[in-house]
Amino acid sequence: MTETPTVGVALVGCGTVGSAVARGLLSDRDLLRGRSGLDLELRHLVDKDFSRARQIGVDKAICRKTLDEALGDADTQIVVELVGGDTFAKQCVEHSLRAGKSVVTANKALLAKHGAELFALARANGVCIAFEGSCLGGVPVIGSLLNGLIANNVEALVGIVNGTCNYILTNMSRHGADYRAVLREAQQTGLAEMDPTLDVSGGDSAHKLAILAALAFGRRVDLETITVEGIESLQVEDIRFGDELGYVVKLLAIASRQGEAISLRVHPAFIRRDHPLARVDGPFNAVCIYGHVVGHTMTYGRGAGGPATASAVVADIVDVALGNAQRRFEHLGVWPDLCEPAKVVPNDDIRSRYYLHVTCADSPDVLAQIAHVLGAHDIGIASVLQHEPLTPGSQAVPLVITTYEAAEGNLTGALKEIDALPVTKRRTFFIRIVDEHPEPQF
């Protein structure tokens, strides 16, 4: 009987995800051996604190304070980086690649900021980087782009890629609670960080979009070219008005082809209740990808957390160990270090429909004045909704308008004029309306 080949693994970081990966490599070793035909041996665990490692039964003989011993071990072929951030993690990845070790990482910030540089370094040293866990945890969207959808030109990618924001928006919608109350609840239950800025500002989603858009369109995406807006300014009344109009609010990450350029943006958006993403609730994530051959596809699942992300990381370890990741890395032409920079659509040229919430005087000619301004900027009105004042006794009323598709530059100019009207009582709030991308015509 042929002896099962052994592949050595060094794990850097034993936090929430790292401990789940270590547990999987140890407890599921026989399962992975039977499925892959390889014996995946955890030979080194590098961290400052080994309390979690002890809890899951890691042998103290393989616990290290530095990466040096792992890099000098000829029987260790793969380094798994799970420390997060882009300082020490970058050094760890660079040292590993230079030592001829392939790297598995779930570090979205590292790849979004330094991906092209690190991929080039891997290529120069004859190794590869695998990163399925970096974007949607256990949802295999990167594998879909690199494998299952390789026959397609991707026309658009639209996703809910941050579970914290989706949980907050779901609960604001269901319970009518304001943003800060739901955020506190999410922090108390562990679904939001104590400092949630990266999540709620849209920054985390932008990191993920930079990675996914680069693979989907075969272009190098600079993080700074992505338009990013968060959910902090959303008000319960706008979510309620949107619901009356048949819409659900989601924080969307969008990359779509417009001629030779790509639109790249992260922002809250209204989508219709029958849109596939409208039913993605709580901490779940999903991405819709529209290919010129396959049409509409959607991947869905848990986008964060130790077990979900560990599932993707262990799958990457197997993929690297089998040599599949290396062959893709050598042959596919979609990697950022091989691609031209993306030509990005300027914000003013992005076309969308819009929801406008104008707070205005309760007088007969208000709508006529606003309609005149919108018309002058080539923006057509699709619907109008007016309620009594939100505050009893107030002379200001909420006027909700939805528009037909228009260029964002036109909207920006129109809102400046609307807000300067004497009848307008406060700055107009707007949310983009995103319709489902059309299916290809076969």
Secondary structure, 3 states (H helix, E strand, C coil): CCCCCEEEEEEECCCHHHHHHHHHHHHCHHHHHHHHCCEEEEEEEECCCCHHHHHCCCCHHHEECCCHHHHCCCCEEEEEECCCCCCHHHHHHHHHHHCCCEEEECCHHHHHHHHHHHHHHHHHCCCCEECCHHHHCCCCHHHHHHHHCCCCCEEEEEEECCHHHHHHHHHHHHHCCCHHHHHHHHHHCCCCCCCCHHHHCCHHHHHHHHHHHHHHHCCECCHHHCEECCCCCCCHHHHHHHHHCCEEEEEEEEEEEECCEEEEEEEEEEEECCCHHHHCCCCEEEEEEEECCCEEEEEEEECCCHHHHHHHHHHHHHHHHHCHHHHHHHHCCCCHHHCCECCECCHHHCEEEEEEEEEEECCCCHHHHHHHHHHHCCCCEEEEEECCCCCCCCCEEEEEEEECCEEHHHHHHHHHHHHHCCCECCCCEEEEECCCCCCCCC
